[in-house]
Amino acid sequence: MIRKDSQNHFSQLLGNKDFLKIWICQGFSTTTINLVSFALIMKIFETTLSTITVSFVFIFLAIPAILIGPFSGVVIDMVDRRKALVFTSLAEAAIVFCFSLVGAKIWPVYGLILLFSSLQQFYVPAEGASLTTVVEKKNLPAANSLFLFTVYGGLLAGAGSASLLLRVFGRRVPFVIGSLFLLIAALASYLLPREKFMTPPRIRGWEKFFQELYAGYRFISQQQLVLFPILLLVFIQMTLSILAILFPSFAVQVLKIEVIDAGTFLILPAAIGAILGAVLATRLLGKLRKKRVICAGLFGFSGCLLSLSLVLPLLSDFRVPLAFTLMFFAGTAFVAVIIPTQTLIQQHTPSTLRGRVFGVLGFLGMVVSLIPTFLTAALAEVIGETWVIFLISLIILGLGIYGSRGRYALSANANHKL
């Protein structure tokens, strides 16, 4: 019965032409981000051999989140979201192409990252709010599964192909391909129906603007079923940023492989596991409370990171196959946290506030990640990557224990079955 219901939701989504257009847009955009990010990280690490210089990628990604993020959600609620998706995709395509022109230089890369992240502050809340415009509430869990399927399919395609493209075609080709992908995303956004994305009444005057901005933050602070999921997603985003910084050095120092192969043996299995996890999580949510699925994912994710940090360095053989296996299950567990958490935010946020809520999510994700990301990069060069991963796994384990005891917003005192 659960399987049949899940299939019905998926079939309804796949028959929704407007959803398919947003899904195509998201797929090409996500693949480009992963392709370009992996290529940039490999370029910077190979040039500098420093984890700290890699962390600057995330610092320059975070700066626009601090300056623009608090206001981007309000802007998205004021404008035509379809046009916002088209404009940001076109502008990002131009910036990604510019990465192919900087050659071996490092510092121009950071400036382009700054521009790209500025556009992302508008693209992310526009995409998140647009999904609920074309998808019925009952189909949101399935839509989130397909979106996360695409996120990790994009990770699989982007990070997996980056190594091959870099080896065979050189350093510029990934950026040219990424630029073309974003042009396709812009076209898919342009084909969305205009009548469903009509521009709402504009907010007039700065006083009204800040009133609407405050309304979004007040809503989040008063709604436990939105606040806790946002905080959890922010922490997970911070964790991913830290792991992305550590993995190039982890591949060289612990796995004893070339840095260019980090995507093949660490990112690729995680993406495959996440794709499988997206399907499994959707079916589990039809049978289990969201809280149980989230806590199971936290325990599983923590266990995989603990094994990476404690067991793997003790082995003389089979390190690479074991790392591949652990990252596969880590990807599956990670999705078990993300899908129900994302669904909670969408289900309990009014359509008039969704742009602001997703803007806050993107803003907090970047801001909270800024200092820990830089500090852990410095800490890794002092105590090693494995000890940093061990500390992260303990924090995730603590969250799982805390959540399983029902002391947070997803407990039984809520008025909804979670």
C-alpha positions as a Markdown table, in Angstrom:
| # | Residue | x | y | z |
|---|---|---|---|---|
| 1 | Met | 0.0 | 0.0 | 0.0 |
| 2 | Ile | 2.8 | 2.4 | 0.9 |
| 3 | Arg | 4.6 | 1.6 | -2.3 |
| 4 | Lys | 1.5 | 2.2 | -4.4 |
| 5 | Asp | 0.8 | 5.6 | -2.8 |
| 6 | Ser | 4.4 | 6.6 | -3.3 |
| 7 | Gln | 4.2 | 5.6 | -7.0 |
| 8 | Asn | 1.0 | 7.6 | -7.4 |
| 9 | His | 2.7 | 10.7 | -6.0 |
| 10 | Phe | 5.7 | 10.3 | -8.3 |
| 11 | Ser | 3.5 | 9.6 | -11.4 |
| 12 | Gln | 1.5 | 12.8 | -10.6 |
| 13 | Leu | 4.6 | 14.8 | -10.4 |
| 14 | Leu | 6.1 | 13.4 | -13.6 |
| 15 | Gly | 2.9 | 14.2 | -15.4 |
| 16 | Asn | 3.1 | 17.8 | -14.2 |
| 17 | Lys | 4.8 | 19.8 | -17.0 |
| 18 | Asp | 5.4 | 22.8 | -14.8 |
| 19 | Phe | 7.2 | 20.7 | -12.1 |
| 20 | Leu | 9.3 | 19.1 | -14.8 |
| 21 | Lys | 10.5 | 22.5 | -16.0 |
| 22 | Ile | 11.6 | 23.5 | -12.5 |
| 23 | Trp | 13.1 | 20.1 | -12.1 |
| 24 | Ile | 15.1 | 20.4 | -15.3 |
| 25 | Cys | 16.2 | 23.9 | -14.2 |
| 26 | Gln | 17.3 | 22.5 | -10.8 |
| 27 | Gly | 19.1 | 19.5 | -12.4 |
| 28 | Phe | 21.3 | 21.5 | -14.7 |
| 29 | Ser | 22.0 | 24.2 | -12.1 |
| 30 | Thr | 22.9 | 21.6 | -9.4 |
| 31 | Thr | 25.2 | 19.7 | -11.8 |
| 32 | Thr | 27.0 | 22.9 | -12.7 |
| 33 | Ile | 27.5 | 23.9 | -9.1 |
| 34 | Asn | 29.1 | 20.6 | -8.3 |
| 35 | Leu | 31.1 | 20.4 | -11.5 |
| 36 | Val | 32.5 | 23.9 | -11.0 |
| 37 | Ser | 33.0 | 23.6 | -7.2 |
| 38 | Phe | 35.0 | 20.4 | -7.5 |
| 39 | Ala | 37.1 | 21.8 | -10.3 |
| 40 | Leu | 37.9 | 24.9 | -8.3 |
| 41 | Ile | 38.7 | 23.1 | -5.1 |
| 42 | Met | 41.0 | 20.7 | -7.0 |
| 43 | Lys | 42.7 | 23.7 | -8.8 |
| 44 | Ile | 43.3 | 25.6 | -5.6 |
| 45 | Phe | 44.5 | 22.6 | -3.6 |
| 46 | Glu | 46.9 | 21.5 | -6.3 |
| 47 | Thr | 48.3 | 25.0 | -6.6 |
| 48 | Thr | 48.7 | 25.8 | -2.9 |
| 49 | Leu | 48.6 | 22.4 | -1.1 |
| 50 | Ser | 46.7 | 24.2 | 1.7 |
| 51 | Thr | 43.4 | 23.4 | 3.3 |
| 52 | Ile | 43.1 | 27.0 | 4.5 |
| 53 | Thr | 43.2 | 28.4 | 0.9 |
| 54 | Val | 40.4 | 25.9 | 0.0 |
| 55 | Ser | 38.4 | 27.3 | 2.9 |
| 56 | Phe | 38.5 | 30.7 | 1.3 |
| 57 | Val | 36.1 | 29.3 | -1.3 |
| 58 | Phe | 33.5 | 29.0 | 1.3 |
| 59 | Ile | 34.3 | 32.3 | 3.0 |
| 60 | Phe | 33.7 | 34.1 | -0.3 |
| 61 | Leu | 30.6 | 32.1 | -0.8 |
| 62 | Ala | 29.4 | 33.3 | 2.7 |
| 63 | Ile | 30.0 | 37.0 | 2.3 |
| 64 | Pro | 27.0 | 37.7 | 0.0 |
| 65 | Ala | 24.9 | 35.6 | 2.4 |
| 66 | Ile | 25.7 | 38.0 | 5.2 |
| 67 | Leu | 25.2 | 41.1 | 3.1 |
| 68 | Ile | 22.3 | 40.1 | 0.8 |
| 69 | Gly | 20.8 | 37.0 | 2.4 |
| 70 | Pro | 18.7 | 38.8 | 5.1 |
| 71 | Phe | 16.9 | 40.7 | 2.3 |
| 72 | Ser | 16.8 | 38.4 | -0.7 |
| 73 | Gly | 13.7 | 36.5 | 0.5 |
| 74 | Val | 11.7 | 39.7 | 0.7 |
| 75 | Val | 12.8 | 40.7 | -2.8 |
| 76 | Ile | 11.8 | 37.3 | -4.1 |
| 77 | Asp | 8.3 | 37.7 | -2.6 |
| 78 | Met | 8.0 | 41.0 | -4.3 |
| 79 | Val | 9.0 | 40.0 | -7.9 |
| 80 | Asp | 8.1 | 37.5 | -10.6 |
| 81 | Arg | 9.9 | 34.3 | -9.4 |
| 82 | Arg | 10.0 | 33.0 | -13.0 |
| 83 | Lys | 11.9 | 36.1 | -14.2 |
| 84 | Ala | 14.2 | 35.8 | -11.1 |
| 85 | Leu | 15.1 | 32.2 | -12.1 |
| 86 | Val | 15.8 | 33.2 | -15.7 |
| 87 | Phe | 17.9 | 36.3 | -14.9 |
| 88 | Thr | 20.0 | 34.6 | -12.2 |
| 89 | Ser | 20.7 | 31.5 | -14.4 |
| 90 | Leu | 21.8 | 33.7 | -17.3 |
| 91 | Ala | 24.1 | 35.8 | -15.2 |
| 92 | Glu | 25.6 | 32.7 | -13.5 |
| 93 | Ala | 26.3 | 31.2 | -16.9 |
| 94 | Ala | 28.4 | 34.3 | -17.8 |
| 95 | Ile | 30.3 | 34.1 | -14.5 |
| 96 | Val | 31.0 | 30.4 | -14.8 |
| 97 | Phe | 32.4 | 30.9 | -18.3 |
| 98 | Cys | 34.7 | 33.6 | -16.9 |
| 99 | Phe | 36.3 | 30.9 | -14.7 |
| 100 | Ser | 37.7 | 29.4 | -17.9 |
| 101 | Leu | 39.5 | 32.6 | -18.6 |
| 102 | Val | 41.5 | 33.2 | -15.4 |
| 103 | Gly | 44.1 | 30.5 | -16.2 |
| 104 | Ala | 46.4 | 29.5 | -13.4 |
| 105 | Lys | 45.7 | 32.6 | -11.3 |
| 106 | Ile | 44.0 | 32.0 | -7.9 |
| 107 | Trp | 42.8 | 35.4 | -6.6 |
| 108 | Pro | 40.5 | 36.2 | -9.5 |
| 109 | Val | 38.7 | 33.0 | -8.8 |
| 110 | Tyr | 37.6 | 34.3 | -5.4 |
| 111 | Gly | 36.1 | 37.5 | -6.9 |
| 112 | Leu | 34.1 | 35.4 | -9.4 |
| 113 | Ile | 32.9 | 33.2 | -6.5 |
| 114 | Leu | 31.7 | 36.3 | -4.7 |
| 115 | Leu | 29.6 | 37.4 | -7.7 |
| 116 | Phe | 28.2 | 33.9 | -8.2 |
| 117 | Ser | 27.2 | 33.6 | -4.6 |
| 118 | Ser | 25.5 | 37.0 | -4.7 |
| 119 | Leu | 23.2 | 35.7 | -7.5 |
| 120 | Gln | 22.6 | 32.4 | -5.6 |
| 121 | Gln | 21.1 | 34.4 | -2.7 |
| 122 | Phe | 18.2 | 35.2 | -5.0 |
| 123 | Tyr | 18.2 | 31.9 | -7.0 |
| 124 | Val | 17.8 | 29.6 | -4.0 |
| 125 | Pro | 14.7 | 31.2 | -2.4 |
| 126 | Ala | 13.1 | 31.7 | -5.8 |
| 127 | Glu | 13.5 | 28.0 | -6.6 |
| 128 | Gly | 12.3 | 26.8 | -3.2 |
| 129 | Ala | 9.3 | 29.1 | -3.3 |
| 130 | Ser | 8.5 | 28.2 | -7.0 |
| 131 | Leu | 8.3 | 24.5 | -6.2 |
| 132 | Thr | 5.3 | 25.0 | -3.9 |
| 133 | Thr | 3.7 | 27.1 | -6.7 |
| 134 | Val | 3.4 | 24.2 | -9.1 |
| 135 | Val | 3.2 | 21.2 | -6.7 |
| 136 | Glu | 0.2 | 20.2 | -4.5 |
| 137 | Lys | 0.9 | 19.9 | -0.7 |
| 138 | Lys | 0.2 | 16.2 | -0.7 |
| 139 | Asn | 3.0 | 15.7 | -3.3 |
| 140 | Leu | 5.6 | 17.8 | -1.6 |
| 141 | Pro | 7.5 | 14.8 | 0.1 |
| 142 | Ala | 7.7 | 13.1 | -3.3 |
| 143 | Ala | 8.8 | 16.4 | -4.9 |
| 144 | Asn | 11.5 | 16.9 | -2.3 |
| 145 | Ser | 12.7 | 13.3 | -2.9 |
| 146 | Leu | 13.0 | 14.0 | -6.7 |
| 147 | Phe | 14.7 | 17.3 | -5.9 |
| 148 | Leu | 17.2 | 15.6 | -3.6 |
| 149 | Phe | 17.5 | 12.8 | -6.2 |
| 150 | Thr | 18.6 | 15.5 | -8.6 |
| 151 | Val | 20.8 | 17.2 | -6.0 |
| 152 | Tyr | 22.8 | 14.0 | -5.6 |
| 153 | Gly | 22.4 | 13.0 | -9.2 |
| 154 | Gly | 24.0 | 16.4 | -9.9 |
| 155 | Leu | 26.7 | 15.7 | -7.4 |
| 156 | Leu | 27.3 | 12.3 | -9.0 |
| 157 | Ala | 27.4 | 13.8 | -12.5 |
| 158 | Gly | 29.3 | 16.9 | -11.5 |
| 159 | Ala | 31.9 | 15.6 | -9.2 |
| 160 | Gly | 32.1 | 12.2 | -11.0 |
| 161 | Ser | 32.7 | 13.8 | -14.4 |
| 162 | Ala | 35.0 | 16.6 | -13.2 |
| 163 | Ser | 37.9 | 14.2 | -12.6 |
| 164 | Leu | 37.5 | 12.7 | -16.1 |
| 165 | Leu | 37.1 | 16.1 | -17.8 |
| 166 | Leu | 40.1 | 17.6 | -15.9 |
| 167 | Arg | 42.3 | 14.6 | -16.9 |
| 168 | Val | 41.3 | 14.3 | -20.5 |
| 169 | Phe | 40.3 | 17.8 | -21.7 |
| 170 | Gly | 42.2 | 20.2 | -19.3 |
| 171 | Arg | 41.2 | 22.8 | -16.8 |
| 172 | Arg | 38.9 | 25.0 | -18.8 |
| 173 | Val | 36.4 | 22.5 | -20.2 |
| 174 | Pro | 34.4 | 21.9 | -17.0 |
| 175 | Phe | 33.6 | 25.7 | -16.8 |
| 176 | Val | 32.6 | 25.8 | -20.5 |
| 177 | Ile | 30.2 | 22.9 | -20.0 |
| 178 | Gly | 28.9 | 24.4 | -16.8 |
| 179 | Ser | 28.1 | 27.6 | -18.6 |
| 180 | Leu | 26.1 | 25.7 | -21.3 |
| 181 | Phe | 24.2 | 23.8 | -18.6 |
| 182 | Leu | 23.1 | 27.1 | -16.9 |
| 183 | Leu | 21.9 | 28.4 | -20.3 |
| 184 | Ile | 19.7 | 25.3 | -20.5 |
| 185 | Ala | 18.4 | 26.0 | -17.0 |
| 186 | Ala | 17.5 | 29.5 | -18.0 |
| 187 | Leu | 15.6 | 28.2 | -21.0 |
| 188 | Ala | 13.6 | 25.8 | -18.8 |
| 189 | Ser | 12.8 | 28.6 | -16.4 |
| 190 | Tyr | 11.7 | 30.9 | -19.2 |
| 191 | Leu | 9.2 | 28.2 | -20.4 |
| 192 | Leu | 7.3 | 28.2 | -17.1 |
| 193 | Pro | 3.8 | 29.6 | -17.4 |
| 194 | Arg | 3.7 | 33.3 | -16.7 |
| 195 | Glu | 0.2 | 33.2 | -15.2 |
| 196 | Lys | 1.3 | 31.1 | -12.2 |
| 197 | Phe | 4.2 | 33.4 | -11.5 |
| 198 | Met | 2.4 | 36.8 | -11.7 |
| 199 | Thr | 4.2 | 39.5 | -9.8 |
| 200 | Pro | 2.5 | 40.1 | -6.4 |
| 201 | Pro | 1.7 | 43.6 | -5.2 |
| 202 | Arg | 5.0 | 45.4 | -4.7 |
| 203 | Ile | 6.1 | 46.5 | -1.3 |
| 204 | Arg | 6.3 | 50.3 | -1.3 |
| 205 | Gly | 8.7 | 52.2 | 0.9 |
| 206 | Trp | 11.6 | 51.1 | 3.1 |
| 207 | Glu | 9.4 | 51.1 | 6.2 |
| 208 | Lys | 7.0 | 48.6 | 4.6 |
| 209 | Phe | 10.0 | 46.6 | 3.3 |
| 210 | Phe | 11.5 | 46.1 | 6.7 |
| 211 | Gln | 8.1 | 45.3 | 8.2 |
| 212 | Glu | 7.7 | 42.5 | 5.7 |
| 213 | Leu | 11.3 | 41.4 | 6.5 |
| 214 | Tyr | 10.6 | 41.3 | 10.2 |
| 215 | Ala | 7.4 | 39.4 | 9.6 |
| 216 | Gly | 9.4 | 36.5 | 8.0 |
| 217 | Tyr | 11.8 | 36.3 | 11.0 |
| 218 | Arg | 8.9 | 36.6 | 13.5 |
| 219 | Phe | 7.0 | 33.7 | 11.8 |
| 220 | Ile | 10.1 | 31.5 | 11.9 |
| 221 | Ser | 10.8 | 32.2 | 15.6 |
| 222 | Gln | 7.1 | 31.5 | 16.6 |
| 223 | Gln | 6.7 | 28.3 | 14.6 |
| 224 | Gln | 8.6 | 25.4 | 16.1 |
| 225 | Leu | 7.8 | 23.1 | 13.2 |
| 226 | Val | 9.7 | 25.6 | 10.9 |
| 227 | Leu | 12.4 | 26.8 | 13.3 |
| 228 | Phe | 13.9 | 23.5 | 14.3 |
| 229 | Pro | 14.1 | 22.1 | 10.7 |
| 230 | Ile | 15.8 | 25.3 | 9.6 |
| 231 | Leu | 18.4 | 25.1 | 12.4 |
| 232 | Leu | 19.0 | 21.4 | 11.6 |
| 233 | Leu | 19.4 | 22.1 | 7.9 |
| 234 | Val | 21.8 | 24.9 | 8.7 |
| 235 | Phe | 24.0 | 22.6 | 10.8 |
| 236 | Ile | 24.0 | 19.9 | 8.1 |
| 237 | Gln | 25.0 | 22.5 | 5.5 |
| 238 | Met | 27.8 | 23.6 | 7.8 |
| 239 | Thr | 28.9 | 20.0 | 8.1 |
| 240 | Leu | 29.0 | 19.5 | 4.4 |
| 241 | Ser | 31.1 | 22.6 | 3.9 |
| 242 | Ile | 33.6 | 21.4 | 6.4 |
| 243 | Leu | 33.8 | 17.9 | 4.9 |
| 244 | Ala | 34.2 | 19.4 | 1.4 |
| 245 | Ile | 37.3 | 21.3 | 2.7 |
| 246 | Leu | 38.8 | 18.3 | 4.5 |
| 247 | Phe | 38.3 | 15.6 | 1.8 |
| 248 | Pro | 41.1 | 16.7 | -0.6 |
| 249 | Ser | 43.6 | 16.4 | 2.2 |
| 250 | Phe | 41.9 | 13.3 | 3.6 |
| 251 | Ala | 42.3 | 11.6 | 0.2 |
| 252 | Val | 46.0 | 12.3 | 0.0 |
| 253 | Gln | 47.0 | 11.8 | 3.6 |
| 254 | Val | 44.7 | 8.9 | 4.7 |
| 255 | Leu | 43.6 | 7.1 | 1.5 |
| 256 | Lys | 47.0 | 7.7 | -0.2 |
| 257 | Ile | 45.4 | 8.6 | -3.6 |
| 258 | Glu | 45.8 | 11.5 | -5.9 |
| 259 | Val | 43.7 | 14.6 | -5.0 |
| 260 | Ile | 42.0 | 14.5 | -8.4 |
| 261 | Asp | 40.5 | 11.1 | -7.5 |
| 262 | Ala | 38.8 | 12.3 | -4.3 |
| 263 | Gly | 35.6 | 12.8 | -6.3 |
| 264 | Thr | 35.6 | 9.2 | -7.5 |
| 265 | Phe | 36.2 | 7.5 | -4.2 |
| 266 | Leu | 34.5 | 9.9 | -1.7 |
| 267 | Ile | 32.0 | 12.1 | -3.5 |
| 268 | Leu | 30.7 | 9.6 | -6.1 |
| 269 | Pro | 29.6 | 6.8 | -3.6 |
| 270 | Ala | 28.0 | 9.4 | -1.3 |
| 271 | Ala | 25.9 | 10.6 | -4.3 |
| 272 | Ile | 24.9 | 7.1 | -5.3 |
| 273 | Gly | 23.9 | 6.4 | -1.7 |
| 274 | Ala | 21.9 | 9.6 | -1.5 |
| 275 | Ile | 20.0 | 8.7 | -4.7 |
| 276 | Leu | 19.0 | 5.4 | -3.2 |
| 277 | Gly | 18.2 | 7.1 | 0.1 |
| 278 | Ala | 15.9 | 9.6 | -1.6 |
| 279 | Val | 13.7 | 6.7 | -2.7 |
| 280 | Leu | 13.8 | 4.9 | 0.6 |
| 281 | Ala | 13.1 | 8.0 | 2.7 |
| 282 | Thr | 10.0 | 8.8 | 0.7 |
| 283 | Arg | 8.6 | 5.3 | 1.3 |
| 284 | Leu | 9.5 | 5.4 | 5.0 |
| 285 | Leu | 7.7 | 8.7 | 5.4 |
| 286 | Gly | 4.5 | 7.1 | 4.4 |
| 287 | Lys | 4.9 | 4.6 | 7.3 |
| 288 | Leu | 6.9 | 6.3 | 10.0 |
| 289 | Arg | 6.9 | 9.7 | 11.7 |
| 290 | Lys | 9.3 | 12.2 | 10.4 |
| 291 | Lys | 11.0 | 12.4 | 13.7 |
| 292 | Arg | 12.0 | 8.7 | 13.6 |
| 293 | Val | 13.4 | 9.0 | 10.1 |
| 294 | Ile | 15.4 | 12.1 | 11.0 |
| 295 | Cys | 16.9 | 10.5 | 14.1 |
| 296 | Ala | 17.8 | 7.3 | 12.2 |
| 297 | Gly | 19.5 | 9.4 | 9.6 |
| 298 | Leu | 21.5 | 11.3 | 12.3 |
| 299 | Phe | 22.7 | 8.0 | 13.9 |
| 300 | Gly | 23.6 | 6.5 | 10.6 |
| 301 | Phe | 25.5 | 9.6 | 9.4 |
| 302 | Ser | 27.4 | 9.8 | 12.7 |
| 303 | Gly | 28.3 | 6.1 | 12.6 |
| 304 | Cys | 29.8 | 6.5 | 9.1 |
| 305 | Leu | 31.9 | 9.5 | 10.0 |
| 306 | Leu | 33.1 | 7.7 | 13.2 |
| 307 | Ser | 34.3 | 4.8 | 11.1 |
| 308 | Leu | 36.0 | 7.1 | 8.7 |
| 309 | Ser | 37.9 | 8.8 | 11.4 |
| 310 | Leu | 38.7 | 5.9 | 13.8 |
| 311 | Val | 38.7 | 2.7 | 11.8 |
| 312 | Leu | 40.0 | 3.7 | 8.4 |
| 313 | Pro | 43.4 | 5.1 | 9.6 |
| 314 | Leu | 44.2 | 1.8 | 11.4 |
| 315 | Leu | 44.0 | -0.3 | 8.3 |
| 316 | Ser | 46.9 | -0.9 | 6.0 |
| 317 | Asp | 44.9 | -2.5 | 3.3 |
| 318 | Phe | 41.3 | -2.0 | 1.9 |
| 319 | Arg | 41.2 | 1.7 | 2.9 |
| 320 | Val | 39.8 | 2.8 | -0.4 |
| 321 | Pro | 37.1 | 0.2 | -0.7 |
| 322 | Leu | 36.0 | 0.7 | 2.9 |
| 323 | Ala | 35.9 | 4.5 | 2.4 |
| 324 | Phe | 33.8 | 4.0 | -0.7 |
| 325 | Thr | 31.4 | 1.8 | 1.2 |
| 326 | Leu | 31.2 | 4.2 | 4.2 |
| 327 | Met | 30.5 | 7.2 | 2.0 |
| 328 | Phe | 27.7 | 5.3 | 0.2 |
| 329 | Phe | 25.9 | 4.7 | 3.5 |
| 330 | Ala | 26.7 | 8.2 | 4.7 |
| 331 | Gly | 24.9 | 9.6 | 1.6 |
| 332 | Thr | 21.9 | 7.4 | 2.4 |
| 333 | Ala | 21.7 | 8.5 | 6.0 |
| 334 | Phe | 22.2 | 12.1 | 5.1 |
| 335 | Val | 19.1 | 12.1 | 2.8 |
| 336 | Ala | 17.1 | 10.5 | 5.6 |
| 337 | Val | 17.7 | 13.7 | 7.6 |
| 338 | Ile | 17.2 | 16.2 | 4.7 |
| 339 | Ile | 13.9 | 15.0 | 3.1 |
| 340 | Pro | 11.6 | 15.1 | 6.1 |
| 341 | Thr | 13.2 | 18.3 | 7.4 |
| 342 | Gln | 12.8 | 20.1 | 4.1 |
| 343 | Thr | 9.2 | 18.8 | 3.9 |
| 344 | Leu | 8.3 | 20.2 | 7.3 |
| 345 | Ile | 9.4 | 23.7 | 6.3 |
| 346 | Gln | 7.4 | 23.7 | 3.1 |
| 347 | Gln | 4.2 | 22.2 | 4.7 |
| 348 | His | 4.1 | 24.6 | 7.6 |
| 349 | Thr | 5.0 | 27.9 | 5.7 |
| 350 | Pro | 2.3 | 30.0 | 4.1 |
| 351 | Ser | 2.9 | 30.7 | 0.4 |
| 352 | Thr | 3.2 | 34.5 | 1.0 |
| 353 | Leu | 6.2 | 33.8 | 3.3 |
| 354 | Arg | 8.0 | 31.0 | 1.5 |
| 355 | Gly | 10.5 | 33.3 | -0.3 |
| 356 | Arg | 11.5 | 34.9 | 3.0 |
| 357 | Val | 11.7 | 31.6 | 4.8 |
| 358 | Phe | 14.0 | 30.0 | 2.2 |
| 359 | Gly | 16.0 | 33.2 | 2.1 |
| 360 | Val | 16.6 | 33.0 | 5.9 |
| 361 | Leu | 17.6 | 29.3 | 5.4 |
| 362 | Gly | 20.2 | 30.2 | 2.8 |
| 363 | Phe | 21.4 | 33.2 | 4.9 |
| 364 | Leu | 21.8 | 31.3 | 8.1 |
| 365 | Gly | 23.4 | 28.4 | 6.3 |
| 366 | Met | 26.2 | 30.6 | 5.0 |
| 367 | Val | 26.7 | 32.8 | 8.0 |
| 368 | Val | 26.8 | 30.0 | 10.6 |
| 369 | Ser | 29.2 | 28.1 | 8.4 |
| 370 | Leu | 31.7 | 31.0 | 7.9 |
| 371 | Ile | 33.7 | 30.9 | 11.1 |
| 372 | Pro | 33.6 | 27.1 | 11.8 |
| 373 | Thr | 34.6 | 26.4 | 8.3 |
| 374 | Phe | 37.7 | 28.5 | 8.5 |
| 375 | Leu | 38.6 | 27.4 | 12.0 |
| 376 | Thr | 38.3 | 23.7 | 11.2 |
| 377 | Ala | 40.5 | 24.2 | 8.1 |
| 378 | Ala | 43.2 | 25.7 | 10.4 |
| 379 | Leu | 42.5 | 23.0 | 13.0 |
| 380 | Ala | 42.9 | 20.2 | 10.5 |
| 381 | Glu | 46.4 | 21.4 | 9.6 |
| 382 | Val | 47.3 | 21.2 | 13.3 |
| 383 | Ile | 45.7 | 18.0 | 14.5 |
| 384 | Gly | 44.8 | 16.3 | 11.2 |
| 385 | Glu | 41.6 | 15.7 | 9.2 |
| 386 | Thr | 40.6 | 12.5 | 11.0 |
| 387 | Trp | 40.3 | 14.1 | 14.4 |
| 388 | Val | 38.2 | 17.0 | 13.0 |
| 389 | Ile | 35.8 | 14.4 | 11.3 |
| 390 | Phe | 35.7 | 12.5 | 14.7 |
| 391 | Leu | 34.6 | 15.7 | 16.5 |
| 392 | Ile | 31.9 | 16.4 | 13.9 |
| 393 | Ser | 30.6 | 12.8 | 14.2 |
| 394 | Leu | 30.2 | 13.2 | 18.0 |
| 395 | Ile | 28.1 | 16.4 | 17.6 |
| 396 | Ile | 25.9 | 14.6 | 15.1 |
| 397 | Leu | 25.5 | 11.7 | 17.5 |
| 398 | Gly | 24.6 | 14.1 | 20.2 |
| 399 | Leu | 21.9 | 15.6 | 18.0 |
| 400 | Gly | 20.5 | 12.1 | 17.3 |
| 401 | Ile | 20.3 | 11.3 | 21.0 |
| 402 | Tyr | 18.8 | 14.6 | 21.9 |
| 403 | Gly | 16.2 | 14.3 | 19.2 |
| 404 | Ser | 15.3 | 10.7 | 20.0 |
| 405 | Arg | 14.4 | 11.7 | 23.6 |
| 406 | Gly | 11.7 | 14.1 | 22.3 |
| 407 | Arg | 13.1 | 17.3 | 23.7 |
| 408 | Tyr | 12.9 | 19.4 | 20.6 |
| 409 | Ala | 10.2 | 20.8 | 18.4 |
| 410 | Leu | 9.4 | 17.5 | 16.7 |
| 411 | Ser | 8.2 | 15.9 | 19.9 |
| 412 | Ala | 4.8 | 14.6 | 20.8 |
| 413 | Asn | 3.6 | 17.9 | 22.2 |
| 414 | Ala | 3.2 | 19.2 | 18.6 |
| 415 | Asn | -0.3 | 19.3 | 17.1 |
| 416 | His | 0.7 | 17.3 | 14.1 |
| 417 | Lys | 1.7 | 13.7 | 13.4 |
| 418 | Leu | 5.4 | 13.9 | 12.8 |
